[in-house]
């Protein structure tokens, strides 16, 4: 992959990618925490559009269903319930901002170098018609261990949430 | 009831209706005109760049959907008032327009259009202004995949059901924006109740639909309807259907689950601060959402467009409006629940029942 390839990408991709970057910056840089959460939701929308362009329609729909419909809603719920951060615009940064930026740049550099080094096998098989069936088969055959581990993790999280939510009465 | 449906049909092919009115003598020239229109329609993709054609098709589909939603909501509001009125031994709207007050909702709409657009001083302006648009858009987008008949569907994507539930879950964010942006404690309380309610009721709703997926072996809405050619899934999935009805009513925040806008406690919930056209958007999307739930019930459980004699979309609309009637009936029958009752019902009764339904469906399918 080189830069000329990026320039010849479809216009829709350029717009979606630019929107994703802008909203991602907004999610960390905006003054108001509520606006940050909304910006994050918009970023997920742009990402979902990129997935559609890549013919990954299942991923696009799940991105909206899970990230926008559940995770951002939970974040907003937490923000609204926390009185102090919604009442006034509080500072979004602390003394860790410079190490954070450095870490991000390092991560970006690492990703770019890996992406540019790998040779991308281009499969000219055209769009898949029934992605959902393929994903289901893969999940329950090739990736069944990961699938089971993830479900155990979710169960542990569920039990933990019940434990935290329940008032503990000491005798 | 017929009026709304005929209007909707006329809205879809207004050209044909206008041609028919010219009378018998000009039939031949009309036929010629129709033929030439068909010719232009078929060759339209070759006349312009593909992007323009695609955009044009999208614009036409969007316009058709918006017109349909408007007519359907106008009819539905009047219908609901009449039905609830008669169920409560009243008459409902009676004067505007002459026949049983049929023009009442049109008059109400005009009033909403003419009202002053008020933006209170304390609101978070961009959030406050964007909120009704996001709620409305996330509802309209769902109509793109609804198959009104075998051919009358804007886009038949292969995971239509998931798409509908995904875009309607975005409504929650719009409602939260309205409640938080209004800077009003009643709005905020209403919005928080909505979020808790929609997130909770989405779980049994999706689980009840999973049984249908297992039987149909597809997520495409058209595919699911095709699979019900002989037996409707309401007979194979009765428990799933009951769960769907209850969770669906919870999902669209209607009585008896309308605690987000409980008048006796919260003034009007999340849209307390909205007036005029902005309020109209919330109102429109509430009813439009009702129709989405009804048409999903039609597609998933009631056999979609299948039915004898009448054309497909007539059957579809008949079934969808019957489901809407059921929702109105429920509204007129049951009192509003308390918040804790509603949540306990969702998590302690509906959810285990939905899991049980899934398990039994799987066992039966494995045995057969």
Boltz contact constraints between the chains, C-beta under 6 A:
constraints:
  - contact:
      token1: [A, 34]
      token2: [B, 180]
      max_distance: 6.0
  - contact:
      token1: [A, 41]
      token2: [B, 173]
      max_distance: 6.0
  - contact:
      token1: [A, 61]
      token2: [B, 159]
      max_distance: 6.0
  - contact:
      token1: [A, 61]
      token2: [B, 162]
      max_distance: 6.0
  - contact:
      token1: [A, 61]
      token2: [B, 163]
      max_distance: 6.0
  - contact:
      token1: [A, 61]
      token2: [B, 166]
      max_distance: 6.0
  - contact:
      token1: [A, 64]
      token2: [B, 166]
      max_distance: 6.0
  - contact:
      token1: [A, 65]
      token2: [B, 166]
      max_distance: 6.0
  - contact:
      token1: [A, 68]
      token2: [B, 170]
      max_distance: 6.0
  - contact:
      token1: [A, 69]
      token2: [B, 169]
      max_distance: 6.0
  - contact:
      token1: [A, 73]
      token2: [B, 172]
      max_distance: 6.0
  - contact:
      token1: [A, 73]
      token2: [B, 195]
      max_distance: 6.0
  - contact:
      token1: [A, 76]
      token2: [B, 176]
      max_distance: 6.0
  - contact:
      token1: [A, 77]
      token2: [B, 195]
      max_distance: 6.0
  - contact:
      token1: [A, 132]
      token2: [B, 159]
      max_distance: 6.0
  - contact:
      token1: [A, 132]
      token2: [B, 219]
      max_distance: 6.0
